[in-house]
Amino acid sequence: MNLVVKIGSSSVTTDHLDVNHPVVDSICDQLALLHSAGHRVALVTSGAIALGLGRLGMLGERPADLVTLQAASAVGQVNLIAAWAGKLAERGLVSGQILLSASDFMERRQYLSARATLGRMLDQGIIPIINENDAVADDEIRLGDNDRIAALVSGLVGAEVLVLLTDQDGLFTADPRRFEDATLIEEVQEVTRELASLAGGRGTTRGSGGMVTKIMAARIAAWSGVETLIAAASNPEALSSAPTRRQGVGTWISKSRRRLPSRKLWIAFALPSSGFIQVDEGARRAIRDKGSSLLAVGVTGLGGAFAAEDAVEVVSEDGGIIAKGLARIGADELGGELQRRRAGLASDVSALAMHRDDMILLEG
């Protein structure tokens, strides 16, 4: 079985911004058990910025400026990889560092290259240790959280299970830190808006995500044909029980009956949106109910300076997201068609704005 395991900063590091050795040791013990049983595992780890801030003596309020955080990431990444690689080596396991950036998912050639490299590492029994390349990624090009990266990596390596290890036992009916009567949700069949609303906000000051990013990551994984387990990193059996799908160790989120091919996953979740195309109700129904392509005649508004082949969102007249895909024509040309139609002038109403093969339905 192929598994992707992600562990967050709040679990990897202590309140003093050091390596949390008991947790890392426990995870490595479980990775060794999985490896000895013949499973192939990739590890996605956060913690570089937190460890870097600790090494630099910046234990107070987290700095707000990006350059300082990038420098801290560069310092902390050395300690982070050394901790994981050293402890895995103690258990006879070989590991390798992979630093990913948004371009590795945005550029098709790099996407395929990353998939080939990770596949070869797993074939050779190497445990990839993956993190975002925060030291060089700015706000415009960073993927933003390792939960999302882990979900995308799950699709890259053809994983059966994604394990998201955090500082909570899973998803609860309410925030267990605030409500004593909150109960663990052990099984989720589908990620809905209502489910996401249960996730709350950001978790700790040491992390960039929280439960909501894990729910969104589980949605990406589900559409990749991957089940997700959200569990506590402190649970010594959470990871090792994943292949048997043992209940009671966290929240299991089922894979979707609707599986997207890797190219559509790449479009939907790896490419940033460069704008939006607003459509009328007829176009919305044609896209949603018939799987139709989007024609210029159904367009009622635009946003953003997107070009042909850029990723854009398709939205309804009330602003709800219907789909995302690659534009066949740019905003200037499509806007010209819209203006001519509004002026009652002849226009190419059959012009293709977005082909259904380049579109992913997100509504519902």
For each residue, the residues with C-beta under 8 A, 3 or more apart:
1: 39 40 160 161 243
2: 39 40 41 42 122 157 158 159 160
3: 34 39 40 41 42 159 160 161 162 163 242 243
4: 41 42 43 44 150 153 154 157 159 161 162 163 226
5: 27 31 41 42 43 44 150 163 165 239
6: 43 44 45 46 146 147 149 150 162 163 164 165 217
7: 11 12 23 27 43 44 45 46 165 233
8: 11 12 46 47 146 147 165 166 167 203 207 209 233
9: 12 13 46 47 49 50 204 206 207 208
10: 13 166 167 203 204 206 207
11: 7 8 20 23 165 166 167 233 234
12: 7 8 9 19 20 23 24 45 46 47 50 51 80
13: 9 10 17 18 19 20 47 50 51 54 206
14: 17 18 19 20
15:
16: 54 59
17: 13 14 50 51 53 54 55 59 206
18: 13 14 51 54
19: 12 13 14 24 47 51 79 80 83
20: 11 12 13 14 23 24
21: 24 25 83
22: 25 26
23: 7 11 12 20 26 27 233 234
24: 12 19 20 21 27 28 83 84 87
25: 21 22 28 29 87
26: 22 23 29 30 233 234 236
27: 5 7 23 24 30 31 43 165 233 239
28: 24 25 31 32 84 87 88 90 91 93
29: 25 26 32 33 91 236
30: 26 27 33 34 236 237 238 239 240
31: 5 27 28 34 35 41 43 88 91 93 127 239
32: 28 29 35 36 88 91 92 93
33: 29 30 36 37 240
34: 3 30 31 37 39 41 239 240 242 243
35: 31 32 38 39 41 93 125 127
36: 32 33
37: 33 34 243
38: 35
39: 1 2 3 34 35 243
40: 1 2 3 122 125 157
41: 2 3 4 5 31 34 35 127
42: 2 3 4 5 118 121 122 127 128 130 153 157 159
43: 4 5 6 7 27 31 84 95 127 128 129 130
44: 4 5 6 7 130 131 146 149 150 153
45: 6 7 12 80 84 129 130 131 146
46: 6 7 8 9 12 50 131 146 207 208
47: 8 9 12 13 19 50 51 76 80
48: 51 52 72 73 76 77 80 131 134
49: 9 52 53 69 72 73 76 134
50: 9 12 13 17 46 47 53 54 76 206
51: 12 13 17 18 19 47 48 54 55 75 76 79 80
52: 48 49 55 56 71 72 73 74 75 76 77 79
53: 17 49 50 56 58 59 62 63 72 76
54: 13 16 17 18 50 51 57 58 59 76
55: 17 51 52 72 75 76 79
56: 52 53 71 72 75
57: 54
58: 53 54 63 72
59: 16 17 53 54
60:
61:
62: 53 205
63: 53 58 68 69 72
64:
65: 68 69
66: 69 70 138 139
67: 70 71
68: 63 65 71 72
69: 49 63 65 66 72 73 134
70: 66 67 73 74 134 135 136 137
71: 52 56 67 68 74 75 135
72: 48 49 52 53 55 56 58 63 68 69 75 76
73: 48 49 52 69 70 76 77 134 135
74: 52 70 71 77 78 135
75: 51 52 55 56 71 72 78 79
76: 47 48 49 50 51 52 53 54 55 72 73 79 80
77: 48 52 73 74 80 81 99 131 134 135
78: 74 75 81 82
79: 19 51 52 55 75 76 82 83
80: 12 19 45 47 48 51 76 77 83 84 131
81: 77 78 84 85 97 129
82: 78 79 85 86
83: 19 21 24 79 80 86 87
84: 24 28 43 45 80 81 87 88 95 129
85: 81 82 88 89 95 97 129
86: 82 83 89 90
87: 24 25 28 83 84 90 91
88: 28 31 32 84 85 91 93 94 95 127
89: 85 86 92 93 94 95
90: 28 86 87
91: 28 29 31 32 87 88
92: 32 89
93: 28 31 32 35 88 89 127
94: 88 89 125 126 127
95: 43 84 85 88 89 126 127 128 129
96: 121 126 127 128 129
97: 81 85 128 129 131
98: 114 117 118 121 128 129 130 131
99: 77 130 131 132 133
100: 104 105 114 130 131 132 133 143 149 153
101: 104 132 133 136 137 141 142 143
102: 105 106 137 141 142 143 270 272
103: 106 107 110 141
104: 100 101 107 110 111 113 114
105: 100 102 110 111 114 143 152 266 270 271
106: 102 103 110 111 270 271 272
107: 103 104 110 111
108: 111 112 266
109: 112 113
110: 103 104 105 106 107 113 114
111: 104 105 106 107 108 114 115 156 266 270
112: 108 109 115 116
113: 104 109 110 116 117
114: 98 100 104 105 110 111 117 118 156
115: 111 112 118 119 156 157
116: 112 113 119 120
117: 98 113 114 120 121
118: 42 98 114 115 121 122 128 153 156 157
119: 115 116 122 123 157
120: 116 117 123 124
121: 42 96 98 117 118 124 126 127 128
122: 2 40 42 118 119 125 126 128 157
123: 119 120
124: 120 121
125: 35 40 94 122
126: 94 95 96 121 122
127: 31 35 41 42 43 88 93 94 95 96 121
128: 42 43 95 96 97 98 118 121 122
129: 43 45 81 84 85 95 96 97 98
130: 42 43 44 45 98 99 100 149 150 153
131: 44 45 46 48 77 80 97 98 99 100 134 146
132: 99 100 101 137 142 143 146 149
133: 99 100 101 136 137
134: 48 49 69 70 73 77 131 137 142
135: 70 71 73 74 77
136: 70 101 133
137: 70 101 102 132 133 134 141 142 143
138: 66 141 142
139: 66 142
140:
141: 101 102 103 137 138
142: 101 102 132 134 137 138 139
143: 100 101 102 105 132 137 148 149 152
144: 148 208
145: 148 149 208 209 213 217
146: 6 8 44 45 46 131 132 149 150 208 209
147: 6 8 150 151 164 209 213 214 216 217
148: 143 144 145 151 152 213 216 217 220 269
149: 6 44 100 130 132 143 145 146 152 153
150: 4 5 6 44 130 146 147 153 154 162 164 217
151: 147 148 154 155 162 217 218 219 220 221 224 226 228 269
152: 105 143 148 149 155 156 220 265 269 270
153: 4 42 44 100 118 130 149 150 156 157 159
154: 4 150 151 157 159 162 220 221 224 226
155: 151 152 158 159 220 221 224 226 262 265
156: 111 114 115 118 152 153 262
157: 2 4 40 42 115 118 119 122 153 154
158: 2 155
159: 2 3 4 42 153 154 155 162 221 224 226
160: 1 2 3 226 227
161: 1 3 4 226 227 228 229 242 243 245
162: 3 4 6 150 151 154 159 217 218 221 226 227 228 229
163: 3 4 5 6 228 229 231 238 239 242
164: 6 147 150 214 217 218 228 229 230 231
165: 5 6 7 8 11 27 231 232 233 238 239
166: 8 10 11 203 211 214 230 231 232 233
167: 8 10 11 203 204 232 233 234
168: 172 176 203 211 230 232
169: 172 176 184 231 232 235 250
170: 184 185 186 230 231 232 250 251
171: 184 185 188 195 198 199 211 214 215 230 251
172: 168 169 175 176 182 183 184 185 198
173: 182 183 185 198
174: 178 179 181 182 198
175: 172 178 179 182 200
176: 168 169 172 179 180 182
177:
178: 174 175 182
179: 174 175 176 182
180: 176
181: 174
182: 172 173 174 175 176 178 179
183: 172 173
184: 169 170 171 172 250 251
185: 170 171 172 173 188 198 251
186: 170 247 248 250 251 252
187: 247 251 252 254
188: 171 185 191 195 218 251 252 253 254
189: 254
190: 195 222 254 256
191: 188 195 196 215 216 218 219 222 253
192: 195 196
193: 196 197
194: 197 198
195: 171 188 190 191 192 198 199 215
196: 191 192 193 199 212 215 216
197: 193 194
198: 171 172 173 174 185 194 195
199: 171 195 196 210 211 212 214 215
200: 175 210 211 212
201: 210 212
202: 207 208 209 210
203: 8 10 166 167 168 207 209 210 211
204: 9 10 167 207
205: 62
206: 9 10 13 17 50
207: 8 9 10 46 202 203 204 210
208: 9 46 144 145 146 202 213
209: 8 145 146 147 202 203 212 213 214
210: 199 200 201 202 203 207 213 214
211: 166 168 171 199 200 203 214 215 230
212: 196 199 200 201 209 215 216
213: 145 147 148 208 209 210 216 217
214: 147 164 166 171 199 209 210 211 217 218 228 230
215: 171 191 195 196 199 211 212 218 219 253
216: 147 148 191 196 212 213 219 220
217: 6 145 147 148 150 151 162 164 213 214 220 221 228
218: 151 162 164 188 191 214 215 221 222 228 230 253
219: 151 191 215 216 222 223
220: 148 151 152 154 155 216 217 223 224 265 268 269
221: 151 154 155 159 162 217 218 224 226 227 228 253 255
222: 190 191 218 219 225 226 227 228 253 254 255 256
223: 219 220 256 258 259 260 265 268
224: 151 154 155 159 220 221 255 259 260 262 265
225: 222 255 256 259
226: 4 151 154 155 159 160 161 162 221 222 255
227: 160 161 162 221 222 245 252 253 254 255
228: 151 161 162 163 164 214 217 218 221 222 252 253
229: 161 162 163 164 238 242 249 250 251 252 253
230: 164 166 168 170 171 211 214 218 250 251 253
231: 163 164 165 166 169 170 235 238 239 249 250 251
232: 165 166 167 168 169 170 235 238 250
233: 7 8 11 23 26 27 165 166 167 238
234: 11 23 26 167
235: 169 231 232 238 249 250
236: 26 29 30 240
237: 30 240 241 246 249
238: 30 163 165 229 231 232 233 235 241 242 249 250
239: 5 27 30 31 34 163 165 231 242
240: 30 33 34 236 237
241: 237 238 244 246 249
242: 3 34 161 163 229 238 239 245 246
243: 1 3 34 37 39 161
244: 241
245: 161 227 242 252
246: 237 241 242 249
247: 186 187 252
248: 186
249: 229 231 235 237 238 241 246
250: 169 170 184 186 229 230 231 232 235 238
251: 170 171 184 185 186 187 188 229 230 231
252: 186 187 188 227 228 229 245 247
253: 188 191 215 218 221 222 227 228 229 230
254: 187 188 189 190 222 227
255: 221 222 224 225 226 227 259
256: 190 222 223 225 259
257:
258: 223
259: 223 224 225 255 256
260: 223 224 264 265 268 360
261: 264 265
262: 155 156 224 265 266
263: 266 267
264: 260 261 267 268 360
265: 152 155 220 223 224 260 261 262 268 269 270
266: 105 108 111 262 263 269 270 271
267: 263 264 270 271 311 324 325 326 358 360
268: 220 223 260 264 265 271 324 360 362
269: 148 151 152 220 265 266
270: 102 105 106 111 152 265 266 267
271: 105 106 266 267 268 311
272: 102 106 311
273: 276 304 311 312 313 324
274: 304 305 306 307 310 311 312
275: 302 303 304 305 306 310 312 313 331
276: 273 302 303 304 312 313 314 315
277: 294 299 301 302 312 313 314 315 327 334 353 354
278: 299 300 301 302 303 315 316 317
279: 283 284 287 294 298 299 300 314 315 316 317 322
280: 283 284 298 299 300 317
281: 284 285 316 317
282: 285 286 298
283: 279 280 286 287 294 295 297 298 299
284: 279 280 281 287 288 316 322
285: 281 282 288 289 290
286: 282 283 289 290 292 298
287: 279 283 284 290 291 292 294 314 322 323 356 359 361
288: 284 285 322 361 363 364
289: 285 286
290: 285 286 287
291: 287 356 361
292: 286 287 356
293: 352 353 354 355 356 359
294: 277 279 283 287 298 299 314 325 352 353 354 359
295: 283 298 349 350 351 352 353
296: 299 329 334 337 338 347 348 349 350 351 352 353
297: 283 341 349 350 351
298: 279 280 282 283 286 294 295 353
299: 277 278 279 280 283 294 296 302 334 337 338 353
300: 278 279 280 317 338
301: 277 278 338
302: 275 276 277 278 299 331 334 335 338
303: 275 276 278
304: 273 274 275 276 312 331
305: 274 275 331
306: 274 275 310 312 327 330 331
307: 274 310 327 330 331
308: 327 328 329 330
309: 326 327
310: 274 275 306 307 326 327 330
311: 267 271 272 273 274 324 325 326 327
312: 273 274 275 276 277 304 306 324 325 326 327 354
313: 273 275 276 277 321 323 324
314: 276 277 279 287 294 321 322 323 324 325 354 359
315: 276 277 278 279 319 320 321 322
316: 278 279 281 284 319 320 322
317: 278 279 280 281 300
318:
319: 315 316
320: 315 316 363
321: 313 314 315 324 362 363
322: 279 284 287 288 314 315 316 361 362 363
323: 287 313 314 354 359 360 361 362 363
324: 267 268 273 311 312 313 314 321 359 360 362
325: 267 294 311 312 314 354 355 358 359 360
326: 267 309 310 311 312 354 355 358 359
327: 277 306 307 308 309 310 311 312 330 331 334 353 354
328: 308 352 353 354 355 358
329: 296 308 333 334 351 352 353
330: 306 307 308 310 327 333 334
331: 275 302 304 305 306 307 327 334 335
332: 335 336
333: 329 330 336 337
334: 277 296 299 302 327 329 330 331 337 338 351 353
335: 302 331 332 338 339
336: 332 333 339 340
337: 296 299 333 334 340 341 347 348 351
338: 296 299 300 301 302 334 335 341 342
339: 335 336 342 343
340: 336 337 343 345 346 347
341: 297 337 338 344 345 347 349
342: 338 339
343: 339 340
344: 341
345: 340 341
346: 340
347: 296 337 340 341 351
348: 296 337 351
349: 295 296 297 341
350: 295 296 297
351: 295 296 297 329 334 337 347 348
352: 293 294 295 296 328 329 355
353: 277 293 294 295 296 298 299 327 328 329 334
354: 277 293 294 312 314 323 325 326 327 328 358 359
355: 293 325 326 328 352 358 359
356: 287 291 292 293 359
357:
358: 267 325 326 328 354 355
359: 287 293 294 314 323 324 325 326 354 355 356
360: 260 264 267 268 323 324 325
361: 287 288 291 322 323 364
362: 268 321 322 323 324
363: 288 320 321 322 323
364: 288 361
